[in-house]
Each structure stands twice: as structure tokens, then as C-alpha cells.
């Protein structure tokens, strides 16, 4: 094929492409303005189970942070007492299973 033939084919393809894009745009605009789309739609939000679980974890984190602060305060003031029997029982449970 000659350069001129390729050039004219390319020009024709560009025009066809432009025409198709214009046609698609007109159809899109027409669809947006059509009467079928005039029905009102209400927004709806649905919270997933995972998000609900994360909310409870957030509450747990806050409670845990409060407990840690209370423990630090008790240790600093000398009021914190260790239950040696409870610690030993928990260690045995951990290492036996």
C-alpha cells in the first residue's frame, strides 16, 4: 500500500471513530434526560457484618485502654496487688494446652 492510501484510510477511520463517539455521547445524554429516569431514588446505606465487628473492637480497645490506665495508676500508687495463685493457674492452663 502506498503512503497516500494509508493516509486516506487513517483519515477515514478517524472520522468514523469521531462519529461513533458523538453518537454514543448523544445516546448517553438522551438516556439521562429520558422520562424513565425521573423516578426518585432514595439513598440506602447498609453496614456490613465486618464493619459492625470493627465497631465492637473499637469499643473493646477503648475499654482496654481505660483498664491499662487504671492499672498504671494502681501500680504507681502501690495499690495493685498480684494474686499469685491466679497467675500460677493461668500459666498452667497456658502451658498444658
N, CA, C and O of each residue as an XYZ file, in Angstrom:
388
protein
N       0.831     -1.179      0.000
C       0.000      0.000      0.000
C       0.880      1.248      0.000
O       1.936      1.289      0.631
N       0.424      2.236     -0.707
C       1.186      3.475     -0.767
C       0.919      4.314      0.477
O      -0.045      4.068      1.202
N       1.753      5.282      0.717
C       1.618      6.178      1.865
C       0.321      6.965      1.759
O      -0.341      7.211      2.768
N      -0.046      7.363      0.545
C      -1.275      8.120      0.349
C      -2.508      7.286      0.688
O      -3.454      7.786      1.297
N      -2.495      6.017      0.292
C      -3.623      5.127      0.576
C      -3.751      4.900      2.076
O      -4.861      4.893      2.608
N      -2.630      4.714      2.761
C      -2.636      4.526      4.218
C      -3.134      5.788      4.906
O      -3.911      5.721      5.859
N      -2.689      6.922      4.426
C      -3.097      8.200      4.999
C      -4.600      8.429      4.842
O      -5.265      8.871      5.779
N      -5.135      8.126      3.651
C      -6.567      8.341      3.444
C      -7.387      7.334      4.264
O      -8.459      7.677      4.763
N      -6.900      6.112      4.407
C      -7.586      5.110      5.230
C      -7.592      5.547      6.695
O      -8.603      5.425      7.387
N      -6.475      6.047      7.146
C      -6.368      6.534      8.525
C      -7.304      7.711      8.764
O      -7.953      7.775      9.808
N      -7.385      8.625      7.837
C      -8.293      9.772      7.952
C      -9.737      9.298      8.007
O     -10.523      9.805      8.807
N     -10.097      8.325      7.163
C     -11.451      7.797      7.150
C     -11.766      7.114      8.491
O     -12.862      7.283      9.024
N     -10.828      6.356      9.030
C     -11.025      5.688     10.308
C     -11.185      6.711     11.450
O     -12.004      6.517     12.348
N     -10.417      7.771     11.408
C     -10.534      8.810     12.431
C     -11.908      9.468     12.385
O     -12.495      9.737     13.433
N     -12.429      9.730     11.191
C     -13.755     10.325     11.047
C     -14.838      9.384     11.569
O     -15.769      9.805     12.256
N     -14.696      8.088     11.225
C     -15.668      7.106     11.706
C     -15.640      7.015     13.233
O     -16.683      6.933     13.882
N     -14.441      7.032     13.790
C     -14.293      6.974     15.242
C     -14.950      8.188     15.899
O     -15.661      8.052     16.895
N     -14.714      9.355     15.346
C     -15.303     10.577     15.879
C     -16.825     10.521     15.795
O     -17.519     10.918     16.731
N     -17.343     10.025     14.668
C     -18.794      9.912     14.502
C     -19.390      8.946     15.522
O     -20.447      9.215     16.092
N     -18.719      7.833     15.751
C     -19.202      6.862     16.741
C     -19.197      7.451     18.148
O     -20.124      7.223     18.924
N     -18.154      8.205     18.473
C     -18.089      8.838     19.791
C     -19.210      9.860     19.965
O     -19.832      9.929     21.025
N     -19.465     10.647     18.929
C     -20.546     11.637     19.003
C     -21.895     10.953     19.160
O     -22.736     11.399     19.941
N     -22.099      9.881     18.427
C     -23.349      9.131     18.520
C     -23.520      8.526     19.918
O     -24.607      8.577     20.494
N     -22.474      7.972     20.439
C     -22.545      7.385     21.781
C     -22.825      8.473     22.816
O     -23.597      8.250     23.748
N     -22.220      9.627     22.667
C     -22.449     10.727     23.601
C     -23.893     11.207     23.527
O     -24.520     11.452     24.558
N     -24.428     11.342     22.305
C     -25.817     11.784     22.155
C     -26.770     10.790     22.798
O     -27.736     11.194     23.447
N     -26.517      9.504     22.632
C     -27.364      8.480     23.252
C     -27.276      8.541     24.767
O     -28.270      8.359     25.470
N     -26.093      8.795     25.250
C     -25.897      8.878     26.698
C     -26.659     10.068     27.259
O     -27.341      9.942     28.277
N     -26.554     11.209     26.615
C     -27.254     12.407     27.066
C     -28.757     12.180     26.976
O     -29.491     12.569     27.885
N     -29.215     11.573     25.925
C     -30.634     11.310     25.737
C     -31.144     10.379     26.839
O     -32.239     10.588     27.359
N     -30.372      9.365     27.198
C     -30.775      8.448     28.254
C     -30.876      9.146     29.606
O     -31.768      8.839     30.396
N     -29.995     10.057     29.869
C     -30.020     10.777     31.139
C     -31.256     11.660     31.223
O     -31.828     11.818     32.301
N     -31.669     12.230     30.116
C     -32.801     13.153     30.109
C     -34.140     12.452     29.905
O     -35.181     13.109     29.931
N     -34.139     11.156     29.707
C     -35.397     10.474     29.396
C     -36.337     10.447     30.591
O     -35.911     10.612     31.734
N     -37.616     10.238     30.319
C     -38.646     10.231     31.354
C     -38.517      9.036     32.295
O     -38.951      9.105     33.445
N     -37.937      7.962     31.826
C     -37.836      6.769     32.666
C     -36.901      6.988     33.849
O     -36.999      6.281     34.852
N     -36.010      7.944     33.745
C     -35.064      8.203     34.832
C     -35.555      9.273     35.802
O     -34.804      9.697     36.680
N     -36.800      9.714     35.658
C     -37.305     10.762     36.533
C     -37.787     10.235     37.868
O     -38.094     11.018     38.767
N     -37.860      8.915     38.013
C     -38.286      8.342     39.291
C     -37.253      8.686     40.351
O     -36.050      8.656     40.094
N     -37.726      9.008     41.530
C     -36.797      9.381     42.591
C     -36.217      8.132     43.230
O     -36.896      7.118     43.388
N     -34.974      8.226     43.586
C     -34.275      7.132     44.236
C     -33.822      7.601     45.605
O     -33.287      8.700     45.743
N     -34.033      6.780     46.608
C     -33.590      7.103     47.958
C     -32.230      6.458     48.183
O     -31.986      5.324     47.770
N     -31.358      7.195     48.840
C     -30.061      6.634     49.190
C     -30.244      5.591     50.272
O     -31.100      5.720     51.147
N     -29.431      4.567     50.198
C     -29.533      3.496     51.179
C     -28.123      3.095     51.592
O     -27.259      2.860     50.748
N     -27.904      3.021     52.889
C     -26.607      2.607     53.404
C     -26.803      1.318     54.183
O     -27.705      1.200     55.012
N     -25.952      0.374     53.902
C     -26.010     -0.901     54.593
C     -24.630     -1.192     55.161
O     -23.647     -1.235     54.421
N     -24.550     -1.391     56.472
C     -23.269     -1.626     57.125
C     -23.008     -3.127     57.157
O     -23.839     -3.908     57.621
N     -21.851     -3.510     56.661
C     -21.517     -4.924     56.578
C     -21.253     -5.507     57.964
O     -21.044     -4.776     58.932
N     -21.267     -6.813     58.035
C     -21.006     -7.522     59.289
C     -19.582     -7.222     59.757
O     -19.343     -7.053     60.953
N     -18.648     -7.156     58.829
C     -17.257     -6.869     59.185
C     -17.130     -5.480     59.815
O     -16.393     -5.299     60.785
N     -17.847     -4.508     59.265
C     -17.803     -3.154     59.821
C     -18.439     -3.121     61.204
O     -17.961     -2.415     62.092
N     -19.503     -3.873     61.389
C     -20.139     -3.935     62.705
C     -19.196     -4.578     63.725
O     -19.130     -4.146     64.876
N     -18.467     -5.613     63.293
C     -17.495     -6.246     64.180
C     -16.366     -5.276     64.534
O     -15.880     -5.267     65.665
N     -15.956     -4.468     63.569
C     -14.894     -3.495     63.829
C     -15.361     -2.460     64.842
O     -14.558     -1.976     65.640
N     -16.628     -2.117     64.826
C     -17.158     -1.159     65.778
C     -17.044     -1.717     67.194
O     -16.672     -0.990     68.115
N     -17.359     -2.999     67.376
C     -17.256     -3.595     68.705
C     -15.800     -3.709     69.138
O     -15.507     -3.594     70.328
N     -14.881     -3.932     68.200
C     -13.463     -3.979     68.527
C     -13.007     -2.604     68.996
O     -12.202     -2.495     69.921
N     -13.515     -1.568     68.368
C     -13.169     -0.206     68.762
C     -13.600      0.050     70.203
O     -12.859      0.664     70.971
N     -14.779     -0.411     70.573
C     -15.265     -0.264     71.937
C     -14.371     -1.040     72.886
O     -14.037     -0.561     73.970
N     -13.983     -2.240     72.476
C     -13.097     -3.071     73.285
C     -11.762     -2.371     73.483
O     -11.225     -2.375     74.591
N     -11.220     -1.775     72.442
C      -9.938     -1.065     72.531
C     -10.022      0.084     73.519
O      -9.087      0.313     74.286
N     -11.123      0.802     73.507
C     -11.308      1.922     74.428
C     -11.377      1.415     75.862
O     -10.754      1.982     76.759
N     -12.136      0.343     76.071
C     -12.239     -0.241     77.409
C     -10.888     -0.751     77.881
O     -10.528     -0.579     79.046
N     -10.146     -1.371     76.990
C      -8.821     -1.895     77.341
C      -7.869     -0.758     77.689
O      -7.102     -0.872     78.645
N      -7.903      0.327     76.939
C      -7.043      1.471     77.225
C      -7.381      2.060     78.599
O      -6.485      2.443     79.352
N      -8.671      2.130     78.917
C      -9.080      2.625     80.243
C      -8.561      1.712     81.340
O      -8.075      2.182     82.369
N      -8.665      0.394     81.120
C      -8.186     -0.577     82.111
C      -6.677     -0.462     82.306
O      -6.197     -0.529     83.438
N      -5.923     -0.290     81.223
C      -4.467     -0.138     81.311
C      -4.109      1.114     82.102
O      -3.203      1.093     82.935
N      -4.822      2.202     81.838
C      -4.561      3.441     82.587
C      -4.825      3.243     84.076
O      -4.056      3.717     84.912
N      -5.907      2.544     84.407
C      -6.230      2.273     85.813
C      -5.153      1.405     86.452
O      -4.755      1.658     87.590
N      -4.674      0.387     85.742
C      -3.619     -0.473     86.274
C      -2.329      0.314     86.512
O      -1.670      0.136     87.536
N      -1.972      1.185     85.561
C      -0.769      2.019     85.739
C      -0.895      2.895     86.975
O       0.051      3.044     87.750
N      -2.069      3.466     87.144
C      -2.321      4.324     88.295
C      -2.202      3.522     89.597
O      -1.587      3.985     90.557
N      -2.792      2.316     89.629
C      -2.727      1.470     90.812
C      -1.293      1.034     91.121
O      -0.889      1.000     92.283
N      -0.533      0.705     90.084
C       0.871      0.294     90.289
C       1.679      1.459     90.829
O       2.445      1.285     91.776
N       1.527      2.650     90.248
C       2.270      3.827     90.708
C       1.944      4.186     92.151
O       2.816      4.629     92.897
N       0.683      3.994     92.544
C       0.276      4.358     93.908
C       0.548      3.233     94.910
O       0.423      3.434     96.118
N       0.918      2.052     94.412
C       1.198      0.930     95.307
C      -0.034      0.155     95.710
O       0.051     -0.698     96.594
N      -1.158      0.410     95.108
C      -2.405     -0.264     95.443
C      -2.621     -1.562     94.669
O      -3.509     -2.340     95.019
N      -1.836     -1.813     93.636
C      -2.029     -3.005     92.813
C      -1.452     -4.211     93.534
O      -0.291     -4.203     93.942
N      -2.256     -5.235     93.689
C      -1.836     -6.466     94.343
C      -1.940     -7.611     93.342
O      -2.936     -7.743     92.631
N      -0.897     -8.435     93.297
C      -0.864     -9.574     92.391
C      -1.406    -10.791     93.113
O      -0.985    -11.101     94.227
N      -2.345    -11.483     92.472
C      -2.877    -12.732     93.004
C      -2.010    -13.852     92.437
O      -2.208    -14.294     91.306
N      -1.038    -14.307     93.247
C      -0.068    -15.300     92.794
C      -0.751    -16.602     92.385
O      -0.353    -17.227     91.402
N      -1.767    -17.012     93.125
C      -2.472    -18.249     92.794
C      -3.109    -18.149     91.403
O      -3.028    -19.096     90.621
N      -3.738    -17.016     91.088
C      -4.391    -16.810     89.792
C      -3.350    -16.818     88.669
O      -3.588    -17.400     87.611
N      -2.214    -16.184     88.888
C      -1.145    -16.163     87.884
C      -0.649    -17.575     87.629
O      -0.472    -17.971     86.476
N      -0.423    -18.339     88.689
C       0.065    -19.713     88.545
C      -0.951    -20.578     87.799
O      -0.570    -21.353     86.922
N      -2.228    -20.456     88.133
C      -3.260    -21.230     87.451
C      -3.313    -20.904     85.958
O      -3.418    -21.801     85.121
N      -3.238    -19.623     85.638
C      -3.278    -19.216     84.235
C      -2.048    -19.710     83.473
O      -2.151    -20.095     82.308
N      -0.893    -19.700     84.126
C       0.335    -20.197     83.475
C       0.212    -21.695     83.203
O       0.606    -22.173     82.139
N      -0.333    -22.425     84.165
C      -0.509    -23.861     83.964
C      -1.480    -24.140     82.823
O      -1.236    -25.025     82.003
N      -2.559    -23.407     82.766
C      -3.528    -23.589     81.682
C      -2.865    -23.330     80.313
O      -3.084    -24.059     79.346
N      -2.068    -22.291     80.275
C      -1.418    -21.902     79.008
C      -0.440    -22.976     78.546
O      -0.451    -23.363     77.378
N       0.404    -23.458     79.450
C       1.443    -24.394     79.044
C       0.954    -25.833     78.930
O       1.619    -26.648     78.289
N      -0.168    -26.166     79.520
C      -0.701    -27.529     79.400
C      -1.453    -27.708     78.093
O      -1.489    -28.816     77.558
N      -2.049    -26.660     77.568
C      -2.880    -26.806     76.367
C      -2.244    -26.171     75.213
O      -2.797    -26.192     74.114
